[in-house]
Amino acid sequence: MKKLITLTILICFLKISSQNIIKVSSIGVGFISGKVSPDEAKIEALNDAKLNALRTAGITEQLSNYNLLFSAQKNNDFAQFFNSSTQSEMQGAINSYTIISQKTIQKNQNELVIEIKLDAEIIKYKSKLDVEFDAKISGIEALYKAGQQLNFKIDVTKNCYLTIFNIIEGTQGVLLYPRNINKSLQLVSNKSYDFPNDFDKENDYTLETELKKESNQLIFVFTKSKIDFIQSKINESIDSEKMFTWIYRIPPDQRKVEYIPFSILSKNK
């Protein structure tokens, strides 16, 4: 996917008035054994501490969703997460966390344990999904050849703003739209929009790849108010944790998220 991103750095204040913020402490562990390296065990301990923080805050309904998300982050492969029908809605999220301590414990002769303690702020949603807030995206093909342009139609049921991410090969995340947050278009209900013509005439959305076949996963985030995703550097890859934290900080009644996959074939294929 061609990535030409122009961003203006702004300070964004995200309203979370329709949510409770709960402060908790938690401990997580990860095991260093066999093929599990210390770095991998640290990630496992961190994710375990996050899950325990959610449990402590009472976010117990859909912890399997978080397990799936954390596994995807750990393995740098979001294919399973995106293909799951359970990934969309959770009843709470981690707003922020601080690692208070980390230590390595000798469990036995063949096993070491990494223990991480967190202080975390958990968002517990007061609101539920707005079932009348919907979006229809049409015209995205399952397969493209390099050199073709990405274009599609969007219809929404309520006035809103749109942010589009793209996950390339299950690992590399990029912000596809808006490339300039000052030019984010407000979508009006019951009106059809063509992408990119109605959104961004300054940039080229020609599909390119250096692979024989490249998988892409578009993430459409529709929000009732303008909530900017901020990047500090132009053209930088998106940290998956920051992306999902941004999405799940938005109250459920204020967002609509859609996931659409497609692939790009090289010109020589």
FENJO-V199242 format. One record per backbone hydrogen bond with DSSP energy under -0.5 kcal/mol. NH is the residue of the N-H (numbers start at 0). CO is the residue of the C=O. Records with the same first field share a line. If there is no record, write none. Layout:
# FENJO-V199242
NH->CO  CO
This chain:
# FENJO-V199242
1->205
3->1
4->2
5->3
6->4
9->7
11->9
13->11
14->12
18->15
19->123
21->19  121
23->119
25->117
27->115
29->113
31->111
32->30
35->32
36->34
40->36
41->37
42->38
43->39
44->40
45->41
46->42
47->43
48->44
49->45
50->46
51->47
52->48
53->49
54->50
55->51
56->52
57->54
58->53
59->57
62->59
64->61
65->61
66->62
67->63
68->64
69->65
70->66
71->67
72->68
73->69
74->70
75->71  72
76->71
77->169
81->77
82->78
83->79  80
86->83
89->87
92->122
94->92  120
95->120
97->118
99->97  116
100->116
102->114
104->112
106->104  110
107->110
110->107
111->31
112->104
113->29
114->102  112
115->27
116->100
117->25
118->97
119->23
120->95
121->21  119
122->92
123->19  121
124->90  122
125->17
126->17
129->251
130->128
132->129
133->131
135->154
137->135  152
140->138
143->262
145->264
146->206
147->144
149->204
150->148
151->194
152->137
153->192
154->135
155->190
156->133
159->186
160->222
161->184
162->220
163->176
164->218
165->173
166->216
167->165  171
168->214
170->167
171->167
172->170  237
173->165
175->163  173
176->163
182->179
183->180
186->159  184
189->155
190->187
192->153
194->151
197->193
198->195
199->195
204->202
206->147
213->263
215->261
216->166
217->259
218->164
219->217  257
220->162  218
221->219  255
222->160
223->253
226->224
227->225
229->227
235->232
237->172
242->238
243->239
244->240
245->241
246->242
247->243
248->244
249->245  246
253->250
254->251
255->221
257->219
259->217
261->215
262->141
263->213
264->143
265->211
268->265
